[in-house]
């Protein structure tokens, strides 16, 4: 199985953690409201999928795209 290059281009976990931390600090949201967390998570997934698509269109490597999608979802 091949490795995934430039993983941070797919998902930058530090940036995502910062966004989730800011969402958690939102004092106006009730404790069980997951709404504030959706925006940073959706943005990270959309950016990751766009990067994977760009890589696939450049190299046409379906195996790599599958590994990268797995990496994105597991992150």
DSSP file (Angstrom, degrees, kcal/mol; ACC not computed):
  #  RESIDUE AA STRUCTURE BP1 BP2  ACC     N-H-->O    O-->H-N    N-H-->O    O-->H-N    TCO  KAPPA ALPHA  PHI   PSI    X-CA   Y-CA   Z-CA
    1    1 A X              0   0    0      0, 0.0     2,-0.1     0, 0.0     0, 0.0   0.000 360.0 360.0 360.0 132.8    0.0    0.0    0.0
    2    2 A X        -     0   0    0      1,-0.1     2,-0.1    61,-0.0     0, 0.0  -0.340 360.0-112.7 -77.6 158.6    1.4    3.4   -1.0
    3    3 A X        -     0   0    0     -2,-0.1     2,-0.7     1,-0.0    -1,-0.1  -0.438  26.1-113.8 -86.6 165.7    1.8    6.3    1.4
    4    4 A X        -     0   0    0     -2,-0.1     3,-0.5    63,-0.1     2,-0.2  -0.892  30.7-148.0-103.8 115.4   -0.2    9.5    1.2
    5    5 A X  S    S+     0   0    0     -2,-0.7     4,-0.1     1,-0.2     0, 0.0  -0.485  72.4   9.2 -82.4 152.7    2.0   12.5    0.4
    6    6 A X  S >> S+     0   0    0     -2,-0.2     3,-1.6     1,-0.1     4,-0.6   0.903  70.3 176.3  47.2  54.7    1.3   16.0    1.6
    7    7 A X  H >> S+     0   0    0     -3,-0.5     4,-2.2     1,-0.3     3,-1.2   0.839  72.6  63.2 -58.0 -35.6   -1.4   14.9    4.1
    8    8 A X  H 34 S+     0   0    0      1,-0.3    -1,-0.3     2,-0.2    -2,-0.1   0.736  93.9  62.4 -66.1 -20.8   -1.8   18.4    5.5
    9    9 A X  H <4 S+     0   0    0     -3,-1.6    -1,-0.3     1,-0.1    -2,-0.2   0.791 107.9  43.9 -70.7 -26.9   -3.0   19.5    2.0
   10   10 A X  H << S-     0   0    0     -3,-1.2     2,-0.3    -4,-0.6    -2,-0.2   0.929 137.2  -6.9 -81.3 -50.5   -5.9   17.1    2.4
   11   11 A X     <  -     0   0    0     -4,-2.2     2,-0.9    37,-0.1    -1,-0.3  -0.944  56.1-152.9-150.2 127.0   -6.7   18.0    6.0
   12   12 A X     >  -     0   0    0     -2,-0.3     4,-2.3    -3,-0.2     5,-0.2  -0.849  12.6-168.7 -98.6 100.8   -4.9   20.2    8.4
   13   13 A X  H  > S+     0   0    0     -2,-0.9     4,-2.8     1,-0.2     5,-0.2   0.822  83.1  56.4 -64.1 -32.7   -5.8   18.7   11.8
   14   14 A X  H  > S+     0   0    0      2,-0.2     4,-2.2     1,-0.2    -1,-0.2   0.931 108.8  46.1 -65.8 -43.5   -4.4   21.7   13.7
   15   15 A X  H  > S+     0   0    0      2,-0.2     4,-2.2     1,-0.2    -2,-0.2   0.915 114.3  48.8 -64.0 -42.4   -6.6   24.2   11.9
   16   16 A X  H  X S+     0   0    0     -4,-2.3     4,-2.5     2,-0.2     5,-0.2   0.919 109.8  51.5 -63.3 -43.5   -9.6   21.9   12.3
   17   17 A X  H  X S+     0   0    0     -4,-2.8     4,-2.3     1,-0.2    -1,-0.2   0.890 109.5  50.6 -61.3 -39.5   -8.9   21.5   16.1
   18   18 A X  H  X S+     0   0    0     -4,-2.2     4,-2.3     2,-0.2    -1,-0.2   0.920 110.7  48.8 -64.0 -43.3   -8.7   25.3   16.4
   19   19 A X  H  X S+     0   0    0     -4,-2.2     4,-1.8     1,-0.2    -2,-0.2   0.894 113.0  47.0 -63.8 -40.1  -12.0   25.7   14.6
   20   20 A X  H  X S+     0   0    0     -4,-2.5     4,-2.1     2,-0.2    -1,-0.2   0.865 110.0  53.8 -69.4 -35.7  -13.6   23.1   16.8
   21   21 A X  H  X S+     0   0    0     -4,-2.3     4,-1.4    -5,-0.2    -2,-0.2   0.911 108.6  48.9 -64.1 -42.0  -12.2   24.7   19.9
   22   22 A X  H  < S+     0   0    0     -4,-2.3     4,-0.3     1,-0.2    -2,-0.2   0.895 110.6  50.9 -63.5 -39.3  -13.6   28.0   19.0
   23   23 A X  H >< S+     0   0    0     -4,-1.8     3,-1.1     1,-0.2    -1,-0.2   0.876 107.7  53.3 -65.2 -36.8  -17.0   26.4   18.4
   24   24 A X  H 3< S+     0   0    0     -4,-2.1    -1,-0.2     1,-0.2    -2,-0.2   0.789 103.7  57.0 -69.0 -27.1  -16.8   24.8   21.8
   25   25 A X  T 3< S+     0   0    0     -4,-1.4     2,-0.9    -3,-0.2    -1,-0.2   0.523  73.8 118.6 -82.1  -4.8  -16.2   28.1   23.4
   26   26 A X    X   -     0   0    0     -3,-1.1     3,-1.1    -4,-0.3    10,-0.1  -0.491  46.6-169.1 -66.0 104.0  -19.4   29.5   22.0
   27   27 A X  T 3  S+     0   0    0     -2,-0.9    -1,-0.2     1,-0.2     4,-0.1   0.669  76.8  66.5 -72.8 -16.5  -21.2   30.4   25.2
   28   28 A X  T 3  S+     0   0    0      2,-0.1     2,-0.3    -3,-0.0    -1,-0.2   0.661  84.5  85.8 -81.0 -14.2  -24.5   31.0   23.4
   29   29 A X  S <  S-     0   0    0     -3,-1.1     5,-0.0     1,-0.1     0, 0.0  -0.693  83.8-115.5 -90.3 137.2  -25.0   27.4   22.3
   30   30 A X    >   -     0   0    0     -2,-0.3     3,-1.6     1,-0.1    -1,-0.1  -0.260  34.1-104.1 -63.0 159.1  -26.7   24.9   24.6
   31   31 A X  T 3  S+     0   0    0      1,-0.3    -1,-0.1    -4,-0.1    -2,-0.1   0.806 119.5  42.9 -58.0 -34.2  -24.5   22.0   25.8
   32   32 A X  T 3  S+     0   0    0      2,-0.0     2,-0.7     0, 0.0    -1,-0.3   0.391  83.7 114.5 -96.6   4.3  -26.1   19.5   23.4
   33   33 A X    <   -     0   0    0     -3,-1.6     3,-0.3     1,-0.2     4,-0.1  -0.661  38.2-179.8 -79.5 114.5  -26.2   21.7   20.4
   34   34 A X    >>  +     0   0    0     -2,-0.7     3,-1.3     1,-0.2     4,-0.8   0.487  56.7  99.1 -89.8  -4.6  -23.9   20.3   17.7
   35   35 A X  H >> S+     0   0    0      1,-0.3     3,-1.2     2,-0.2     4,-0.7   0.869  75.0  55.5 -52.2 -46.7  -24.7   23.1   15.2
   36   36 A X  H 3> S+     0   0    0     -3,-0.3     4,-0.6     1,-0.3    -1,-0.3   0.769 106.3  53.6 -62.1 -22.8  -21.6   25.2   15.9
   37   37 A X  H <> S+     0   0    0     -3,-1.3     4,-1.6     1,-0.2    -1,-0.3   0.679  93.1  72.8 -83.9 -17.9  -19.3   22.2   15.1
   38   38 A X  H <X S+     0   0    0     -3,-1.2     4,-3.1    -4,-0.8     5,-0.3   0.902  89.6  56.6 -66.9 -42.2  -20.9   21.5   11.7
   39   39 A X  H  X S+     0   0    0     -4,-0.7     4,-2.4     1,-0.2     5,-0.2   0.939 110.4  41.8 -60.1 -50.9  -19.4   24.4    9.9
   40   40 A X  H  X S+     0   0    0     -4,-0.6     4,-2.0     1,-0.2    -1,-0.2   0.891 117.5  48.6 -65.8 -35.2  -15.7   23.7   10.6
   41   41 A X  H  X S+     0   0    0     -4,-1.6     4,-2.3     2,-0.2    -2,-0.2   0.927 113.1  46.3 -68.0 -44.5  -16.2   19.9   10.0
   42   42 A X  H  X S+     0   0    0     -4,-3.1     4,-2.7     1,-0.2     5,-0.2   0.897 112.1  51.5 -64.0 -40.0  -18.0   20.5    6.7
   43   43 A X  H  X S+     0   0    0     -4,-2.4     4,-2.5    -5,-0.3     5,-0.2   0.910 110.2  48.9 -64.0 -41.7  -15.4   23.0    5.6
   44   44 A X  H  X S+     0   0    0     -4,-2.0     4,-2.3     2,-0.2    -2,-0.2   0.912 113.3  46.9 -64.7 -42.5  -12.6   20.5    6.3
   45   45 A X  H  X S+     0   0    0     -4,-2.3     4,-2.7     2,-0.2     5,-0.2   0.919 112.9  48.8 -65.3 -43.1  -14.4   17.7    4.5
   46   46 A X  H  X S+     0   0    0     -4,-2.7     4,-2.1     2,-0.2    -2,-0.2   0.916 113.3  46.7 -63.9 -43.0  -15.1   19.9    1.5
   47   47 A X  H  X S+     0   0    0     -4,-2.5     4,-2.1    -5,-0.2    -1,-0.2   0.906 113.5  49.1 -65.7 -41.2  -11.5   21.2    1.3
   48   48 A X  H  X S+     0   0    0     -4,-2.3     4,-2.4    -5,-0.2    -2,-0.2   0.916 111.4  48.4 -64.5 -43.9  -10.2   17.7    1.6
   49   49 A X  H  X S+     0   0    0     -4,-2.7     4,-2.5     1,-0.2    -1,-0.2   0.886 110.3  52.3 -64.1 -38.2  -12.5   16.3   -1.1
   50   50 A X  H  X S+     0   0    0     -4,-2.1     4,-2.3    -5,-0.2    -1,-0.2   0.903 110.5  48.0 -64.7 -40.4  -11.5   19.1   -3.4
   51   51 A X  H  X S+     0   0    0     -4,-2.1     4,-2.4     2,-0.2    -2,-0.2   0.913 111.9  49.3 -66.4 -42.2   -7.8   18.4   -2.9
   52   52 A X  H  X S+     0   0    0     -4,-2.4     4,-2.6     1,-0.2    -2,-0.2   0.910 111.7  49.3 -63.3 -41.8   -8.3   14.7   -3.5
   53   53 A X  H  X S+     0   0    0     -4,-2.5     4,-2.8     2,-0.2     5,-0.2   0.915 109.6  51.5 -63.5 -42.4  -10.3   15.4   -6.7
   54   54 A X  H  X S+     0   0    0     -4,-2.3     4,-1.5     1,-0.2    -2,-0.2   0.922 112.0  47.1 -60.1 -43.9   -7.6   17.8   -7.9
   55   55 A X  H  X S+     0   0    0     -4,-2.4     4,-2.3     2,-0.2     5,-0.4   0.907 112.1  50.1 -64.3 -41.6   -4.9   15.1   -7.3
   56   56 A X  H  X S+     0   0    0     -4,-2.6     4,-3.5     1,-0.2    -2,-0.2   0.924 109.9  49.8 -63.9 -43.8   -7.1   12.5   -9.1
   57   57 A X  H  < S+     0   0    0     -4,-2.8    -1,-0.2     1,-0.2    -2,-0.2   0.805 114.1  47.0 -65.5 -27.9   -7.6   14.7  -12.1
   58   58 A X  H  < S+     0   0    0     -4,-1.5    -1,-0.2    -5,-0.2    -2,-0.2   0.860 131.2  16.8 -79.7 -36.6   -3.9   15.3  -12.3
   59   59 A X  H  < S-     0   0    0     -4,-2.3    -2,-0.2    -5,-0.1    -3,-0.2   0.616  83.3-140.3-114.6 -16.1   -2.7   11.7  -11.9
   60   60 A X     <  +     0   0    0     -4,-3.5     2,-0.8    -5,-0.4    -4,-0.1   0.887  47.9 150.7  53.1  42.8   -5.8    9.5  -12.6
   61   61 A X     >  +     0   0    0     -6,-0.2     4,-2.1     1,-0.2    -1,-0.2  -0.850  23.6 179.9-108.9  96.6   -4.7    7.2   -9.8
   62   62 A X  H  > S+     0   0    0     -2,-0.8     4,-2.2     1,-0.2    -1,-0.2   0.846  80.7  56.0 -66.2 -35.3   -7.9    5.7   -8.4
   63   63 A X  H  > S+     0   0    0      2,-0.2     4,-2.2     1,-0.2    -1,-0.2   0.926 109.4  46.4 -62.9 -43.9   -6.0    3.6   -5.8
   64   64 A X  H  > S+     0   0    0      1,-0.2     4,-2.7     2,-0.2    -2,-0.2   0.906 110.5  53.1 -64.6 -41.3   -4.4    6.7   -4.4
   65   65 A X  H  X S+     0   0    0     -4,-2.1     4,-2.3     1,-0.2    -1,-0.2   0.891 108.7  50.3 -61.8 -39.3   -7.7    8.6   -4.4
   66   66 A X  H  X S+     0   0    0     -4,-2.2     4,-2.2     2,-0.2    -1,-0.2   0.928 111.8  47.1 -64.0 -45.2   -9.3    5.7   -2.4
   67   67 A X  H  X S+     0   0    0     -4,-2.2     4,-2.5     1,-0.2    -2,-0.2   0.903 112.5  50.4 -62.1 -41.2   -6.4    5.8    0.2
   68   68 A X  H  X S+     0   0    0     -4,-2.7     4,-2.5     2,-0.2    -2,-0.2   0.885 109.2  50.4 -67.3 -38.3   -6.7    9.6    0.4
   69   69 A X  H  X S+     0   0    0     -4,-2.3     4,-2.5     2,-0.2    -1,-0.2   0.913 110.9  49.5 -64.7 -41.5  -10.5    9.5    1.0
   70   70 A X  H  X S+     0   0    0     -4,-2.2     4,-2.4     2,-0.2    -2,-0.2   0.923 110.9  50.2 -61.6 -43.7   -9.9    6.9    3.8
   71   71 A X  H  X S+     0   0    0     -4,-2.5     4,-1.5     2,-0.2    -2,-0.2   0.925 110.4  49.9 -59.6 -45.5   -7.3    9.1    5.3
   72   72 A X  H  < S+     0   0    0     -4,-2.5     3,-0.2     1,-0.2    -2,-0.2   0.929 113.8  44.2 -60.2 -47.2   -9.6   12.1    5.2
   73   73 A X  H  < S+     0   0    0     -4,-2.5    -1,-0.2     1,-0.2    -2,-0.2   0.847 113.8  50.0 -70.3 -32.8  -12.5   10.2    6.8
   74   74 A X  H  <        0   0    0     -4,-2.4    -1,-0.2     1,-0.2    -2,-0.2   0.719 360.0 360.0 -76.9 -20.4  -10.3    8.6    9.5
   75   75 A X     <        0   0    0     -4,-1.5    -1,-0.2    -3,-0.2    -2,-0.2   0.499 360.0 360.0 -76.3 360.0   -8.7   11.9   10.4
